[in-house]
Amino acid sequence: MKKVIILLFISFFGFTSFAQNPGRDWLLSVGVNTVANFGTRNPFEDLNENIDRFAFRQPVAVAIERKWTKYLYIEQDISLNGFKENEFIDNGRPDKDLFYFSTNTTLKYYFDDLLFSRTDWLNLYAGAGVGLFNMEELNTSINVVFGTVVWVSDNVGIRLGTMGKFALNADSRQYDNNHYQFFLMGVFKL
């Protein structure tokens, strides 16, 4: 419980630090996520054999994003999920249910204007950042993200994204190591 409280404090600090940035536009995203922890660095390797290894328990994801410059945004997210007892995770089977908590700070580069200058209903982004996550032990990660937002109105969009999380202490953790997250979220301009 202490770890979760510490992670929530760090997340709150990340949210409040946005007030320092000169950007004008805020985005709120709310949706679901799935965690893919197959013990591989390739999210598509043996996908057909690993389709049942995606976590989808309490799959909540929330993010707040702020425009920093014309193409750069900074995002803070929190996501929850979990794995069931005896469910195969990264070359092992836990003897109890595992609760997944993650918070990430990501710098995103929106590059769709460079490819489609006259399209305002589609955003494409790539980015990188750092994160904290916990399944059984706390770990830190370097993250790489890719995704898209399809705007269905002036203020509402749908986001599809993926995040590769490369753990800093991957060798010393059985479950809290490298993994992928996939997101489906509603996006709201604030």
Secondary structure, DSSP 8 states (H G I E B T S, - for coil): -HHHHHHHHHHHHHHHHGGGS----EEEEEEEEEEE--S-S-TTTTHHHHGGGEE-SS-EEEEEEEE-SSSEEEEEEEEEEEE-TT--BTTB--SS-EEEEEEEEEEEEE-HHHH-TT--SEEEEEEEEEEEEESSSEEEEEEEEEEEEEESSSSEEEEEEEEEEEETTGGG-SSSSSEEEEEEEEEEE-
